[in-house]
Amino acid sequence: MILHIDMDAFYASVEQLDNPWLRGKCVLVGGSSTRGVVMAASYEARRFGVHSATPAFKARQMCPQGIFIAPRMKRYKEISKKIMAILREFTPEVEVVSIDEAYLDIAGSKRLHGDPEKVARAIKKEIKDTLQLTCSVGVAPGKFLAKVASDLDKPDGLTVIRPDGVHRFIATLPIEKVPGVGKKTFRQLESMGINTLGDIKKFPEKLLLDRLGKFGNRLLELSSGMDYSAVTPDAPHKSVSSERTLAEDTRDKELLNTYMLKQAEEVARQLRKANVKAKTVTLKLKHADFKQVTRSKTIADPTQSSKTIYRCAAQLLEEYRLIQKVRLVGVGTSGFKSSGIPVQLDLFDRRGESDSSWTKVDQTLETITNKFGKDAIKRATLRDD
């Protein structure tokens, strides 16, 4: 049996914990400007329809009494570490999915802590008693069902799906509740007459693959209760990114390049922290009409150099035909390799221009800023003026 732990409205709950005056009020963590978005909404605010990623201007219309709070990521990470430490008291098999979410495989802990439901209740109590925060827990024979279960009885919920009830649960599970089914896929499935996960079984495999590609095969497996995903402690990052909603929509590529340079520095810093190099660089743009596009480039040698990442992103932007104005720009990386793996050196590499040389420059800058503050040294291009 797998447990999925999901903290309730985590950022907003931490703010209400630290400031008792906020308890019972509509707390919205995120950008308060008209162009910002909500990162987390308290359950009081959710009653008005405000959720994560709701544009700030829309959140104000939906919930006029909402109180906007600037995010404090350092504080959230501090609390997150304590939560994960509590989970590891019950089993070493903990897969941290995000700052407020984790899977637990408790197969080896039954004799020590009891049956899965007892373990789930003990975890909820320990988090509540130690941190004064609530979480929702899903217990099921696989990761997929455990995640779905944790979302069924929020906040402070506990849902257990036992092995003998799996097929009964799947037969009535709304298809939009299945992880991976976004708005576009949902509309496609709805047009096919698929309303529940159980409905998938009514269709031949070939038709599902033709319509949905590989995801059709995944749905077919899930509809039969098959989920071979294992809980993997210390699972490596799959991607690292940085993005920014702009103060004003723009088509100025020079301005966009400036933002991308700063983002490339942040992404490179995260890569070094994770001790990995990336083979793929991705440019993300969101237009004024909220339409989102991404463009990617795979490089020959994995990198953690901010200059290499920036050059790839800048090339992708240069090649993109920018017709509409842009409201958000982001740079991301994926396809990770361990930074300890040696790479073939360029026979004609010019001194000072190599990827490794610029990585050393990044490391040196990071050492200086860690000691003297983030404004101690920076690229001339990124001056405040």
N, C-alpha and C positions, 0 to 999 in steps of 0.2 A: 504493500500500500504506500502511496505517495501523498505527501502533504504539500499544499501550496499555501504559503503565508502571504497575505496582501494587507499592508497597513492601510487603515481607513483615512482617506483624504490627508495623506501624510504631511505635506508642507503646511497646509492650513491647520491641521491638528497640533503641530509643533508650535505654531504661532499662538494658538489658543492656550496651549500648555504654559508657554513662557509669559503670556500676558492674560491673566484671568479676566480682565475687562472684555476681552474678545469672545469669551465663551458664550455660546448661545446666539452669537451674531453672524451675519453673512460675511465671511472672510474670503477674500479673493487674493491669492498670491500671484504676483506677476506685474507686467508693465501697466502702469496707470495711464499712460498717454493714450490718445485716441488710436494710435497705431500698434499698441502693445497687445499681448494675448494673455489669457488666464493660464497659469501653470498648474494651479490647484484651487479647488473651490470647496469650502466647508459644506457639510450636508445641509446646513441652513440655507446656503445659497443655491444648492442643487435643486431645492424644491421649486425654485423659480426657473429652472431649466438651464442654469449656467454650469458648464462642465469644463474640464481641461481643454485648452486650445480654442475656447470661445474668444473672439476678438473683444478687446476691452470696451470699445464703444458699444458693442452689442450687449455685453454683460451689464453695462450701466443702464441700458434701456430695459433689460429684463429684470434687473435687481437694483433699483435706484438706491436702496439703503446699503448696498454692498460696500465693504471697507477694503480698499486696496492696500496690500502690504508688499513692500519690495522683498524679493527672495533673499534668504540668508543661507546660501548653499553650504557654507562652512558649518553652520549649526546643524543643518539637516544631515550632513555626512557624519557629524559627531554622534548624533542619535542613532543613525543607521548602523554604525559600528557596534554600538551597544546591543542593538536588536539582533544582529547576526551572531554576536557572542553568546547571547541567550539561546539561540537556535542550536549552536554547536555544543551546548551543554547536553542536548538530547540525542545528537548523532553527529559524527564527523562528515556524514554524507549530505552536505548543504551546498546547493547550487544557487549562488546569488545572481538573480536575473537583473535587478536594478536596485536603486537606492532604497526602495521600500517593498521589495518583493523577492521571494526565494522559494525553492523547492527543497523538500527533505525526503530522503529515502530512509525509512525507519525499520527496514527489514531486520537489521542486526541489533535493534534496541528493544525488541518486544519483551524479553525476559527482564530487562532492567527497568523499563518505564511502563510496560503494560500494552494493551491493545491500542490501535491507531486513534480511536476516538478519545481515549483517556489521555494519550500524548498530546493531541490537539488542544484539549481543554487545559492541560497543564501549561502548555506554551502560552495560550491566551492569558491565563492567570499570571504567569511569571512576567510577561510584558506589561500587563496592567499594573501589577503590584510594584514593579521596579521602575517603570518609566511613565506611568499614568497615561498610557496610550492604548487604543484598541486596535485589533486587527481582525480580519475575516479569514477563516481557514476552510479550505476544501480538502477532503480526504477521498481518495479514489484509487483504483488499481493502476492508473497511469497518469502521466503528467498532464495530458490534454484534458481529461475529465476532472482532475484535481483543480486545474485553473478555472474551468467553467464553474465548478462547484463553489469556489471561493467567492464568486461574483453573484451568487444567487440570493444571499441573505445578508446584504450589507446595510448598515455598518455592524461591527461586532458580532458577525454571524459565524455559524459552523454548519457545514453541510457534508454529510457522509454518503458516498455512493459505494455500496458494498458489491462484491463481485457478482452475486446472484441478481443484482438489480441493474446491472450495466445496460443490458439490451432494452429493458423497459424504459430506462432514462433516455437512451439515445433515440428511441422511437418518437419521443415527444419533444426533444430538444429543438427549439427554434433555430433554423439554419444560420440566422444572423448572429447567434451567440457563439458560433464556432470560430476559434482564433484563426485569422487569415482571411476570413470572409469580410471584405470591405464593401463599400457602397456599390461599386461597379460589379463585383462578383455577385453580390446579393441580388441586384436587379436582374442579372443574367440567370441566376438560379430560380428566381421568382417567375421569370418568363417561361421557364421549363416546367413550372408546376411543383417545384421543390420548396416546401415550406419548413420541413423538419429534417434533421440529419437522417432520420429513419427513411425518409423518402428517397434518399440516394440509392438504396438497394433496388428500387423499381427500375433503374436504368442500366442498360448494358455498359460494360467497361469501355468499349470502343467509343460509344457516344460521349461518355464523360471525358475521355481523353481528347477527343476531337474538339469538344466545346471548351474545356477548361485546362487542357494540357496536363502537366505533371500534378497540378493541384487536384485534378479530377481523381487521380489515383490515390492521393492522400485522403480525400473525402471518402472514397470507397473503403479504405482501410479503417478510418475512424467510424464509419457507419456500422462496421462489423465488430467494433470494440477493440480493434488492434492498434496499439500504440507502443512502438518499440523504443521510444526516446528514453534514454537513461539519464538519471541525475548525475551530473558531472561536477564534482567540487572544483572550485577555482577554474571554472570554464573561461577560456581566453576570450578577450574582446573580439567581436566580429567586425566592428567598424568604430571609427573615431571621427567626430565631426565638430564643426563650430559654425554657427549661423547668426545672422543679425537682421532684425526688421529695421529698415531705414526710416529716418525721421521724415523723409519725403520720397515719393516715387521718383525714379530717375532712369534716364537712358544713357547717362554719362559713364562710359566704360572706364574712364580714368579714375573716377570716384569709386566705382565698383572694384577696380583693381586694388585700391588702397585698403578697402575693407577686407578683400581676399588675402592681402599680404599679412594683415594682423591675424586673420583666421588661420593662415598657414603656419604662423608662429605658434599659435595655441595648439593646433593639431600635432605639430612636430613635438611640442613639449609633452603632450599626452602619450605619444608613441614612445618617447624615451622613458617616460615613467612606467609604461607597460613592458618595456624592454623588447619591443617588436619593431619591424620595418614593414612598410606597406608597398604593395605592387600596383594598386589601383587608386587613382585620384578621381574624385567626383565633384563636379560643380552643380550646385542646386540654386535654382532661381524660382521665385514666386512672383508672378506678374501682378499688376494693379487689379486685375479681375480675379485674383486668387488662384489662377491656373498655375500649376507647378510643373516645372520641367527639370530633368537632370541629364547631365552629359558626363561620361566617364572616359578615362584614358588609362590603359595599362602600360606600365613601363618595364623595361628589360630587367633592371636590377632594383630590388626592394630598397626603400629609402625611409629615413626619418629626418631628412633635411628640409627645413622650412623653405629654402630657396628652390629646391627641386619640386616640392609640392606646389609652391606658388606659380612657378613657371608652367607646370601642367595645367593648373586651374586657369591661368591667364590665357593660355593657348586655347582652351576649351571655350572661354568667353569670346575670344577674338573670332573663333570659327562659328559662333552662334549668331544667327541673324536676329538682332534685337529690334523688334518692331514696336512692341508695347513697353511701357515703363515698368520698372522692377520695384517691388516693395520689400523683398527679402533676398539676401544672397548668403550662400553657405559653401563651405569647402569641407569635404570628407575624404576619408581613406579607408581601404579595406584590403582583403587578400594578404593577411599578415604572415610574416615569417619571423622566426626568432632573430634578434639582432646579433646573436653570436654566430650565425651562419656566415662563413666567408663568401665574398663575391669576387668575380673576375675583375681585375683592374683594367682600366682603359690604357692601351699602349701609348696613345697620343694625348693623354690627359694633360691639360695645361695646369701649371702650378697655381694653386689657390682657387681653381675653378671646379675641383672635383667634389663629388657628393660628400665624401668623408671629411674634406676640409671644411665645408660649410656646416656639417654636423658639429664639428669641433667649435666653430664660431657660435652656433646655437647653445652648446653646452657652456661655453665661457660666459655668454650673456646671461644665461640662467643662473649661473653661480653668482654673478654680480648682483642681479636683481633680487635673488634670495637673501643676500646679505645686506644690501643697501636700499631695497624697495623697488617696486616695479617701474618707477619713474626715473631710476638712477641712470639708465642708459637705454636708448631705443634708436631705431632706424630714423634717419632724417625724414624719410617719407611719411612717418607716422607721428610727426610733431603735432601738437594740439592745434596749431594755427594752420 
